[in-house]
Amino acid sequence: MAWNSNNRAHTSLWGFEIWDHAQEDVGFKEVGDWGANFIIKLAAGDGSQMRSDKARTHAEKLDGAFISMFRASYEQGENRTSAIIGMEKLLVDSDKTMSDLADVVDEKYKFLGEVS
């Protein structure tokens, strides 16, 4: 699915990420192109273990925000562990973008207002 401002999972992810990166003045469309390295705040010289640690930490932070702040629940067959692992797998791939992450978020979580 394409990065879509009419998708609650995508807009919730966008809202959290612009806050987390102190980029509140950045529009929805351009955030969709943010790369995984930027999303997890990977620094020059960070090795593969640091990438993995940052991806895991960021996925855990996202899960907490979706469940507590955005009042999302897990899709049928998903749980906290599967959601975090799904996001983590994407976030360790430097070729992935926010738009790609949004698709994983939409697969794993059910946000308020979504039809069953």
Phi and psi in radians as a Rosetta constraint file:
Dihedral C 1 N 2 CA 2 C 2 CIRCULARHARMONIC -1.352 0.35
Dihedral N 2 CA 2 C 2 N 3 CIRCULARHARMONIC 2.658 0.35
Dihedral C 2 N 3 CA 3 C 3 CIRCULARHARMONIC -0.939 0.35
Dihedral N 3 CA 3 C 3 N 4 CIRCULARHARMONIC 2.071 0.35
Dihedral C 3 N 4 CA 4 C 4 CIRCULARHARMONIC -2.403 0.35
Dihedral N 4 CA 4 C 4 N 5 CIRCULARHARMONIC 2.157 0.35
Dihedral C 4 N 5 CA 5 C 5 CIRCULARHARMONIC -1.276 0.35
Dihedral N 5 CA 5 C 5 N 6 CIRCULARHARMONIC -0.091 0.35
Dihedral C 5 N 6 CA 6 C 6 CIRCULARHARMONIC -1.727 0.35
Dihedral N 6 CA 6 C 6 N 7 CIRCULARHARMONIC 0.130 0.35
Dihedral C 6 N 7 CA 7 C 7 CIRCULARHARMONIC -1.849 0.35
Dihedral N 7 CA 7 C 7 N 8 CIRCULARHARMONIC 2.104 0.35
Dihedral C 7 N 8 CA 8 C 8 CIRCULARHARMONIC -1.078 0.35
Dihedral N 8 CA 8 C 8 N 9 CIRCULARHARMONIC -0.631 0.35
Dihedral C 8 N 9 CA 9 C 9 CIRCULARHARMONIC -1.097 0.35
Dihedral N 9 CA 9 C 9 N 10 CIRCULARHARMONIC -0.732 0.35
Dihedral C 9 N 10 CA 10 C 10 CIRCULARHARMONIC -1.202 0.35
Dihedral N 10 CA 10 C 10 N 11 CIRCULARHARMONIC -0.756 0.35
Dihedral C 10 N 11 CA 11 C 11 CIRCULARHARMONIC -1.244 0.35
Dihedral N 11 CA 11 C 11 N 12 CIRCULARHARMONIC -0.557 0.35
Dihedral C 11 N 12 CA 12 C 12 CIRCULARHARMONIC -1.170 0.35
Dihedral N 12 CA 12 C 12 N 13 CIRCULARHARMONIC -0.758 0.35
Dihedral C 12 N 13 CA 13 C 13 CIRCULARHARMONIC -1.066 0.35
Dihedral N 13 CA 13 C 13 N 14 CIRCULARHARMONIC -0.806 0.35
Dihedral C 13 N 14 CA 14 C 14 CIRCULARHARMONIC -1.012 0.35
Dihedral N 14 CA 14 C 14 N 15 CIRCULARHARMONIC -0.854 0.35
Dihedral C 14 N 15 CA 15 C 15 CIRCULARHARMONIC -1.036 0.35
Dihedral N 15 CA 15 C 15 N 16 CIRCULARHARMONIC -0.769 0.35
Dihedral C 15 N 16 CA 16 C 16 CIRCULARHARMONIC -1.141 0.35
Dihedral N 16 CA 16 C 16 N 17 CIRCULARHARMONIC -0.804 0.35
Dihedral C 16 N 17 CA 17 C 17 CIRCULARHARMONIC -1.173 0.35
Dihedral N 17 CA 17 C 17 N 18 CIRCULARHARMONIC -0.668 0.35
Dihedral C 17 N 18 CA 18 C 18 CIRCULARHARMONIC -1.191 0.35
Dihedral N 18 CA 18 C 18 N 19 CIRCULARHARMONIC -0.560 0.35
Dihedral C 18 N 19 CA 19 C 19 CIRCULARHARMONIC -1.221 0.35
Dihedral N 19 CA 19 C 19 N 20 CIRCULARHARMONIC -0.839 0.35
Dihedral C 19 N 20 CA 20 C 20 CIRCULARHARMONIC -1.099 0.35
Dihedral N 20 CA 20 C 20 N 21 CIRCULARHARMONIC -0.539 0.35
Dihedral C 20 N 21 CA 21 C 21 CIRCULARHARMONIC -1.733 0.35
Dihedral N 21 CA 21 C 21 N 22 CIRCULARHARMONIC 0.138 0.35
Dihedral C 21 N 22 CA 22 C 22 CIRCULARHARMONIC 0.879 0.35
Dihedral N 22 CA 22 C 22 N 23 CIRCULARHARMONIC 0.844 0.35
Dihedral C 22 N 23 CA 23 C 23 CIRCULARHARMONIC -2.175 0.35
Dihedral N 23 CA 23 C 23 N 24 CIRCULARHARMONIC 0.769 0.35
Dihedral C 23 N 24 CA 24 C 24 CIRCULARHARMONIC -1.039 0.35
Dihedral N 24 CA 24 C 24 N 25 CIRCULARHARMONIC -0.304 0.35
Dihedral C 24 N 25 CA 25 C 25 CIRCULARHARMONIC -1.632 0.35
Dihedral N 25 CA 25 C 25 N 26 CIRCULARHARMONIC 0.095 0.35
Dihedral C 25 N 26 CA 26 C 26 CIRCULARHARMONIC -1.580 0.35
Dihedral N 26 CA 26 C 26 N 27 CIRCULARHARMONIC 2.315 0.35
Dihedral C 26 N 27 CA 27 C 27 CIRCULARHARMONIC -1.301 0.35
Dihedral N 27 CA 27 C 27 N 28 CIRCULARHARMONIC 2.867 0.35
Dihedral C 27 N 28 CA 28 C 28 CIRCULARHARMONIC -1.029 0.35
Dihedral N 28 CA 28 C 28 N 29 CIRCULARHARMONIC -0.854 0.35
Dihedral C 28 N 29 CA 29 C 29 CIRCULARHARMONIC -1.015 0.35
Dihedral N 29 CA 29 C 29 N 30 CIRCULARHARMONIC -0.823 0.35
Dihedral C 29 N 30 CA 30 C 30 CIRCULARHARMONIC -1.240 0.35
Dihedral N 30 CA 30 C 30 N 31 CIRCULARHARMONIC -0.476 0.35
Dihedral C 30 N 31 CA 31 C 31 CIRCULARHARMONIC -1.136 0.35
Dihedral N 31 CA 31 C 31 N 32 CIRCULARHARMONIC -0.527 0.35
Dihedral C 31 N 32 CA 32 C 32 CIRCULARHARMONIC -1.020 0.35
Dihedral N 32 CA 32 C 32 N 33 CIRCULARHARMONIC -0.417 0.35
Dihedral C 32 N 33 CA 33 C 33 CIRCULARHARMONIC -1.617 0.35
Dihedral N 33 CA 33 C 33 N 34 CIRCULARHARMONIC -0.064 0.35
Dihedral C 33 N 34 CA 34 C 34 CIRCULARHARMONIC -1.027 0.35
Dihedral N 34 CA 34 C 34 N 35 CIRCULARHARMONIC 2.350 0.35
Dihedral C 34 N 35 CA 35 C 35 CIRCULARHARMONIC -1.448 0.35
Dihedral N 35 CA 35 C 35 N 36 CIRCULARHARMONIC 2.795 0.35
Dihedral C 35 N 36 CA 36 C 36 CIRCULARHARMONIC -1.014 0.35
Dihedral N 36 CA 36 C 36 N 37 CIRCULARHARMONIC -0.675 0.35
Dihedral C 36 N 37 CA 37 C 37 CIRCULARHARMONIC -1.058 0.35
Dihedral N 37 CA 37 C 37 N 38 CIRCULARHARMONIC -0.709 0.35
Dihedral C 37 N 38 CA 38 C 38 CIRCULARHARMONIC -1.211 0.35
Dihedral N 38 CA 38 C 38 N 39 CIRCULARHARMONIC -0.738 0.35
Dihedral C 38 N 39 CA 39 C 39 CIRCULARHARMONIC -1.006 0.35
Dihedral N 39 CA 39 C 39 N 40 CIRCULARHARMONIC -0.793 0.35
Dihedral C 39 N 40 CA 40 C 40 CIRCULARHARMONIC -1.563 0.35
Dihedral N 40 CA 40 C 40 N 41 CIRCULARHARMONIC 0.055 0.35
Dihedral C 40 N 41 CA 41 C 41 CIRCULARHARMONIC 1.067 0.35
Dihedral N 41 CA 41 C 41 N 42 CIRCULARHARMONIC 0.808 0.35
Dihedral C 41 N 42 CA 42 C 42 CIRCULARHARMONIC -1.264 0.35
Dihedral N 42 CA 42 C 42 N 43 CIRCULARHARMONIC 2.302 0.35
Dihedral C 42 N 43 CA 43 C 43 CIRCULARHARMONIC -1.742 0.35
Dihedral N 43 CA 43 C 43 N 44 CIRCULARHARMONIC 2.693 0.35
Dihedral C 43 N 44 CA 44 C 44 CIRCULARHARMONIC -0.987 0.35
Dihedral N 44 CA 44 C 44 N 45 CIRCULARHARMONIC 2.339 0.35
Dihedral C 44 N 45 CA 45 C 45 CIRCULARHARMONIC 1.601 0.35
Dihedral N 45 CA 45 C 45 N 46 CIRCULARHARMONIC -0.187 0.35
Dihedral C 45 N 46 CA 46 C 46 CIRCULARHARMONIC -1.160 0.35
Dihedral N 46 CA 46 C 46 N 47 CIRCULARHARMONIC 2.295 0.35
Dihedral C 46 N 47 CA 47 C 47 CIRCULARHARMONIC -1.482 0.35
Dihedral N 47 CA 47 C 47 N 48 CIRCULARHARMONIC -3.079 0.35
Dihedral C 47 N 48 CA 48 C 48 CIRCULARHARMONIC -1.136 0.35
Dihedral N 48 CA 48 C 48 N 49 CIRCULARHARMONIC -0.617 0.35
Dihedral C 48 N 49 CA 49 C 49 CIRCULARHARMONIC -1.172 0.35
Dihedral N 49 CA 49 C 49 N 50 CIRCULARHARMONIC -0.698 0.35
Dihedral C 49 N 50 CA 50 C 50 CIRCULARHARMONIC -1.137 0.35
Dihedral N 50 CA 50 C 50 N 51 CIRCULARHARMONIC -0.712 0.35
Dihedral C 50 N 51 CA 51 C 51 CIRCULARHARMONIC -1.018 0.35
Dihedral N 51 CA 51 C 51 N 52 CIRCULARHARMONIC -0.828 0.35
Dihedral C 51 N 52 CA 52 C 52 CIRCULARHARMONIC -1.090 0.35
Dihedral N 52 CA 52 C 52 N 53 CIRCULARHARMONIC -0.768 0.35
Dihedral C 52 N 53 CA 53 C 53 CIRCULARHARMONIC -1.095 0.35
Dihedral N 53 CA 53 C 53 N 54 CIRCULARHARMONIC -0.760 0.35
Dihedral C 53 N 54 CA 54 C 54 CIRCULARHARMONIC -1.193 0.35
Dihedral N 54 CA 54 C 54 N 55 CIRCULARHARMONIC -0.656 0.35
Dihedral C 54 N 55 CA 55 C 55 CIRCULARHARMONIC -1.104 0.35
Dihedral N 55 CA 55 C 55 N 56 CIRCULARHARMONIC -0.772 0.35
Dihedral C 55 N 56 CA 56 C 56 CIRCULARHARMONIC -1.110 0.35
Dihedral N 56 CA 56 C 56 N 57 CIRCULARHARMONIC -0.806 0.35
Dihedral C 56 N 57 CA 57 C 57 CIRCULARHARMONIC -1.069 0.35
Dihedral N 57 CA 57 C 57 N 58 CIRCULARHARMONIC -0.755 0.35
Dihedral C 57 N 58 CA 58 C 58 CIRCULARHARMONIC -1.179 0.35
Dihedral N 58 CA 58 C 58 N 59 CIRCULARHARMONIC -0.706 0.35
Dihedral C 58 N 59 CA 59 C 59 CIRCULARHARMONIC -1.082 0.35
Dihedral N 59 CA 59 C 59 N 60 CIRCULARHARMONIC -0.706 0.35
Dihedral C 59 N 60 CA 60 C 60 CIRCULARHARMONIC -1.138 0.35
Dihedral N 60 CA 60 C 60 N 61 CIRCULARHARMONIC -0.686 0.35
Dihedral C 60 N 61 CA 61 C 61 CIRCULARHARMONIC -1.139 0.35
Dihedral N 61 CA 61 C 61 N 62 CIRCULARHARMONIC -0.742 0.35
Dihedral C 61 N 62 CA 62 C 62 CIRCULARHARMONIC -1.083 0.35
Dihedral N 62 CA 62 C 62 N 63 CIRCULARHARMONIC -0.788 0.35
Dihedral C 62 N 63 CA 63 C 63 CIRCULARHARMONIC -1.010 0.35
Dihedral N 63 CA 63 C 63 N 64 CIRCULARHARMONIC -0.803 0.35
Dihedral C 63 N 64 CA 64 C 64 CIRCULARHARMONIC -1.053 0.35
Dihedral N 64 CA 64 C 64 N 65 CIRCULARHARMONIC -0.734 0.35
Dihedral C 64 N 65 CA 65 C 65 CIRCULARHARMONIC -1.163 0.35
Dihedral N 65 CA 65 C 65 N 66 CIRCULARHARMONIC -0.774 0.35
Dihedral C 65 N 66 CA 66 C 66 CIRCULARHARMONIC -1.094 0.35
Dihedral N 66 CA 66 C 66 N 67 CIRCULARHARMONIC -0.745 0.35
Dihedral C 66 N 67 CA 67 C 67 CIRCULARHARMONIC -1.305 0.35
Dihedral N 67 CA 67 C 67 N 68 CIRCULARHARMONIC -0.797 0.35
Dihedral C 67 N 68 CA 68 C 68 CIRCULARHARMONIC -1.550 0.35
Dihedral N 68 CA 68 C 68 N 69 CIRCULARHARMONIC -0.789 0.35
Dihedral C 68 N 69 CA 69 C 69 CIRCULARHARMONIC -1.460 0.35
Dihedral N 69 CA 69 C 69 N 70 CIRCULARHARMONIC -0.730 0.35
Dihedral C 69 N 70 CA 70 C 70 CIRCULARHARMONIC -1.704 0.35
Dihedral N 70 CA 70 C 70 N 71 CIRCULARHARMONIC -0.016 0.35
Dihedral C 70 N 71 CA 71 C 71 CIRCULARHARMONIC 1.002 0.35
Dihedral N 71 CA 71 C 71 N 72 CIRCULARHARMONIC 0.581 0.35
Dihedral C 71 N 72 CA 72 C 72 CIRCULARHARMONIC -1.349 0.35
Dihedral N 72 CA 72 C 72 N 73 CIRCULARHARMONIC 2.853 0.35
Dihedral C 72 N 73 CA 73 C 73 CIRCULARHARMONIC -2.249 0.35
Dihedral N 73 CA 73 C 73 N 74 CIRCULARHARMONIC 3.019 0.35
Dihedral C 73 N 74 CA 74 C 74 CIRCULARHARMONIC -1.475 0.35
Dihedral N 74 CA 74 C 74 N 75 CIRCULARHARMONIC 2.512 0.35
Dihedral C 74 N 75 CA 75 C 75 CIRCULARHARMONIC -1.116 0.35
Dihedral N 75 CA 75 C 75 N 76 CIRCULARHARMONIC 2.790 0.35
Dihedral C 75 N 76 CA 76 C 76 CIRCULARHARMONIC -0.993 0.35
Dihedral N 76 CA 76 C 76 N 77 CIRCULARHARMONIC 2.304 0.35
Dihedral C 76 N 77 CA 77 C 77 CIRCULARHARMONIC 1.501 0.35
Dihedral N 77 CA 77 C 77 N 78 CIRCULARHARMONIC -0.053 0.35
Dihedral C 77 N 78 CA 78 C 78 CIRCULARHARMONIC -1.890 0.35
Dihedral N 78 CA 78 C 78 N 79 CIRCULARHARMONIC 2.813 0.35
Dihedral C 78 N 79 CA 79 C 79 CIRCULARHARMONIC -2.658 0.35
Dihedral N 79 CA 79 C 79 N 80 CIRCULARHARMONIC -3.118 0.35
Dihedral C 79 N 80 CA 80 C 80 CIRCULARHARMONIC -0.972 0.35
Dihedral N 80 CA 80 C 80 N 81 CIRCULARHARMONIC -0.799 0.35
Dihedral C 80 N 81 CA 81 C 81 CIRCULARHARMONIC -1.107 0.35
Dihedral N 81 CA 81 C 81 N 82 CIRCULARHARMONIC -0.850 0.35
Dihedral C 81 N 82 CA 82 C 82 CIRCULARHARMONIC -1.162 0.35
Dihedral N 82 CA 82 C 82 N 83 CIRCULARHARMONIC -0.602 0.35
Dihedral C 82 N 83 CA 83 C 83 CIRCULARHARMONIC -1.168 0.35
Dihedral N 83 CA 83 C 83 N 84 CIRCULARHARMONIC -0.801 0.35
Dihedral C 83 N 84 CA 84 C 84 CIRCULARHARMONIC -1.133 0.35
Dihedral N 84 CA 84 C 84 N 85 CIRCULARHARMONIC -0.769 0.35
Dihedral C 84 N 85 CA 85 C 85 CIRCULARHARMONIC -1.085 0.35
Dihedral N 85 CA 85 C 85 N 86 CIRCULARHARMONIC -0.727 0.35
Dihedral C 85 N 86 CA 86 C 86 CIRCULARHARMONIC -1.057 0.35
Dihedral N 86 CA 86 C 86 N 87 CIRCULARHARMONIC -0.784 0.35
Dihedral C 86 N 87 CA 87 C 87 CIRCULARHARMONIC -1.211 0.35
Dihedral N 87 CA 87 C 87 N 88 CIRCULARHARMONIC -0.702 0.35
Dihedral C 87 N 88 CA 88 C 88 CIRCULARHARMONIC -1.065 0.35
Dihedral N 88 CA 88 C 88 N 89 CIRCULARHARMONIC -0.771 0.35
Dihedral C 88 N 89 CA 89 C 89 CIRCULARHARMONIC -1.013 0.35
Dihedral N 89 CA 89 C 89 N 90 CIRCULARHARMONIC -0.680 0.35
Dihedral C 89 N 90 CA 90 C 90 CIRCULARHARMONIC -1.262 0.35
Dihedral N 90 CA 90 C 90 N 91 CIRCULARHARMONIC -0.752 0.35
Dihedral C 90 N 91 CA 91 C 91 CIRCULARHARMONIC -1.195 0.35
Dihedral N 91 CA 91 C 91 N 92 CIRCULARHARMONIC -0.353 0.35
Dihedral C 91 N 92 CA 92 C 92 CIRCULARHARMONIC -1.411 0.35
Dihedral N 92 CA 92 C 92 N 93 CIRCULARHARMONIC -0.169 0.35
Dihedral C 92 N 93 CA 93 C 93 CIRCULARHARMONIC -1.636 0.35
Dihedral N 93 CA 93 C 93 N 94 CIRCULARHARMONIC 1.900 0.35
Dihedral C 93 N 94 CA 94 C 94 CIRCULARHARMONIC -1.157 0.35
Dihedral N 94 CA 94 C 94 N 95 CIRCULARHARMONIC -0.225 0.35
Dihedral C 94 N 95 CA 95 C 95 CIRCULARHARMONIC -1.481 0.35
Dihedral N 95 CA 95 C 95 N 96 CIRCULARHARMONIC -0.140 0.35
Dihedral C 95 N 96 CA 96 C 96 CIRCULARHARMONIC -1.536 0.35
Dihedral N 96 CA 96 C 96 N 97 CIRCULARHARMONIC 2.764 0.35
Dihedral C 96 N 97 CA 97 C 97 CIRCULARHARMONIC -2.170 0.35
Dihedral N 97 CA 97 C 97 N 98 CIRCULARHARMONIC 3.065 0.35
Dihedral C 97 N 98 CA 98 C 98 CIRCULARHARMONIC -1.034 0.35
Dihedral N 98 CA 98 C 98 N 99 CIRCULARHARMONIC -0.678 0.35
Dihedral C 98 N 99 CA 99 C 99 CIRCULARHARMONIC -1.033 0.35
Dihedral N 99 CA 99 C 99 N 100 CIRCULARHARMONIC -0.721 0.35
Dihedral C 99 N 100 CA 100 C 100 CIRCULARHARMONIC -1.127 0.35
Dihedral N 100 CA 100 C 100 N 101 CIRCULARHARMONIC -0.750 0.35
Dihedral C 100 N 101 CA 101 C 101 CIRCULARHARMONIC -1.079 0.35
Dihedral N 101 CA 101 C 101 N 102 CIRCULARHARMONIC -0.658 0.35
Dihedral C 101 N 102 CA 102 C 102 CIRCULARHARMONIC -1.064 0.35
Dihedral N 102 CA 102 C 102 N 103 CIRCULARHARMONIC -0.626 0.35
Dihedral C 102 N 103 CA 103 C 103 CIRCULARHARMONIC -1.150 0.35
Dihedral N 103 CA 103 C 103 N 104 CIRCULARHARMONIC -0.688 0.35
Dihedral C 103 N 104 CA 104 C 104 CIRCULARHARMONIC -1.132 0.35
Dihedral N 104 CA 104 C 104 N 105 CIRCULARHARMONIC -0.779 0.35
Dihedral C 104 N 105 CA 105 C 105 CIRCULARHARMONIC -1.023 0.35
Dihedral N 105 CA 105 C 105 N 106 CIRCULARHARMONIC -0.758 0.35
Dihedral C 105 N 106 CA 106 C 106 CIRCULARHARMONIC -1.140 0.35
Dihedral N 106 CA 106 C 106 N 107 CIRCULARHARMONIC -0.567 0.35
Dihedral C 106 N 107 CA 107 C 107 CIRCULARHARMONIC -1.231 0.35
Dihedral N 107 CA 107 C 107 N 108 CIRCULARHARMONIC -0.601 0.35
Dihedral C 107 N 108 CA 108 C 108 CIRCULARHARMONIC -1.639 0.35
Dihedral N 108 CA 108 C 108 N 109 CIRCULARHARMONIC -0.452 0.35
Dihedral C 108 N 109 CA 109 C 109 CIRCULARHARMONIC -2.154 0.35
Dihedral N 109 CA 109 C 109 N 110 CIRCULARHARMONIC 2.616 0.35
Dihedral C 109 N 110 CA 110 C 110 CIRCULARHARMONIC -1.981 0.35
Dihedral N 110 CA 110 C 110 N 111 CIRCULARHARMONIC 2.043 0.35
Dihedral C 110 N 111 CA 111 C 111 CIRCULARHARMONIC -1.650 0.35
Dihedral N 111 CA 111 C 111 N 112 CIRCULARHARMONIC 2.749 0.35
Dihedral C 111 N 112 CA 112 C 112 CIRCULARHARMONIC -0.914 0.35
Dihedral N 112 CA 112 C 112 N 113 CIRCULARHARMONIC 2.378 0.35
Dihedral C 112 N 113 CA 113 C 113 CIRCULARHARMONIC 1.597 0.35
Dihedral N 113 CA 113 C 113 N 114 CIRCULARHARMONIC -0.174 0.35
Dihedral C 113 N 114 CA 114 C 114 CIRCULARHARMONIC -1.297 0.35
Dihedral N 114 CA 114 C 114 N 115 CIRCULARHARMONIC 2.466 0.35
Dihedral C 114 N 115 CA 115 C 115 CIRCULARHARMONIC -1.450 0.35
Dihedral N 115 CA 115 C 115 N 116 CIRCULARHARMONIC 2.403 0.35
